[in-house]
Amino acid sequence: MKNFLSLLLLFCLWLPAAVAQNILQLHPQNPHYFQFQGKPLIIIGSGEHYGAVMNLDFDYKTYLNTLGKDQLNHTRLFTGAYLEKQGDFGIKKNTMAPAEGRAILPWRRSNQPGYALGGNKFDLDQWDPAFFARLKDFMTLASTNKVIVEVCLFSAHYGGGWNYAAFNPNNNVNGTPVLEAKDVNTLNNKGLLARQEAYVRKLVQELNGFGNFYFEIQNEPWADNTEIVFTRNDYGESPWTDKIQVVSQASNEWQKKVASWIKDEESKLANKHLISQNISNFYYPITEPDPQIDIFNFHYAYPRAASENYYLNKVLGFNETGFAGGEDDTYRRQVWQFVMAGGALFSHLDYSFSVGQENGQDTTYESPGGGSPALRKQFGVLKTFMEIHDFVNLKPDASVVKAAPGATTLAMSNGKDRWVVYWESLAVKSHNISLNLPAASYSTEWIDTTTGNIISTGAAKDGKVPVPGTADKVLVVRRK
């Protein structure tokens, strides 16, 4: 009996650790990266425009199987507080804009017609079991395909988006308050807060059994509530793409409240999940970070979004690309730059996924971004490269490159016997790169970032390495 009780005690002590191992976490030795199922994880994705569950016409099984075959491991998912209509933001075939009457949200439809995007209005007092069944099936299939899901609870409404929201009094039968879009996701929302809290707690409860996700509080909060705007163009007025928008204090206080709901609800449940906060577009040195946050995400991010905030010892993410044309090499360069600067999460907004083209083969889209099967393969090259080179022991290293004439570089090292340098040409021909390395013998290997193939091998002589060609590439230096 004594031996049995001892074994039972050991089992009880082991069980929480075993369960936690199957929940996405920050890596205990290097919290700039993730740990999942007992292994280090870097997240690289290229996914549809976030409407996979709430758009009834979208075949998410084919979509998730495609991500799995491409060996990419991230998708963003909006959960019902925000959706769009076709044509918004110049996007055709927008998966987050269901056809008339084909939207499914967390709340049941009432028997009263009049929802702005077709069908009956919503009854916020009634949860829709069909939505949660679809959500859980999506999460299960994502897990099968080793895909991590960003569960995005709220979004900015960009003014017009509030017209389609279930929380808008015109779209429900519950008499929610009349609000301006900018006030919805603040503490000054005239009593809507209780509805938002119920929605968050319900999603936390329904998703708690899954380990392959993290919560993001709000998509682009700085779009509706901008308090500080830095203009990058010194030569006159510029469009929004030339501005760094930072969220207002009013929005920050509301986001802290949402994070506290997640934390409180999970305190009663078996599993604890990571929480992400979307900081700004482009880059921003984070001030007064909320200790409840594990992942700090940026949109259209510069490498400095990662390097300037690396000191936080949290994951830094670039979780939406776009507004940079449709060329594959633009987004391939972005992912290499961001990851080499210390980022651990990159998620491309891939418009080649649409209703009827859930296999990601549609390159006829019209949108402000890009996406293609070829690009997803190139993302896979980076993911495989980082896994091969033991990314959890790599850190950004600005000291290794002494000079790179005619090029820009970003470098990482393990501080001992391996250095990796991402190299991009600014010139019509290549020049030798000069490295700061301790006295020793070194082998070198140049790798094609498009294919993952080895371009050339050699040695570093007096710290100098010849550069083959002008296409962007990565150099691996090993101490012999």
Secondary structure, 3 states (H helix, E strand, C coil): CHHHHHHHHHHHHHHHHHHHHCCCEECCCCCCCEEECCEEECEEEEECCCCCCCECCCCHHHHHHHHHHCCCCEEEEECCCCCCCCCHHHCCCCCCCCCCCCECCCEEEEEEECCCCCCEEEEEEEECHHHHHHHHHHHHHHHHCCCEEEEEEEECCCCHHHHHCCCCHHHECCCCCCCCHHHHCCCCCCCCHHHHHHHHHHHHHHHCCCCCEEEEEEECHHHHCEEEEEECCCCCCCCHHHEEEEECHHHHHHHHHHHHHHHHHHCCCCCCCCEEEEEEECCCCCCCCCCCCCEEEEECCCCHHHHCCHHHCCEEEEEECCCCCCCHHHHHHHHHHHHHCCCCEEEEEECCCECCECCCCCCCCCCCCECCHHHHHHHHHHHHHHHHCCHHHCEECCCCEEECCCEEEEEEECCCCEEEEEEEECCCCCCCEEECCCCCCEEEEEEECCCCCEEEEEECECCEECCCCCCCEEEEEEEC
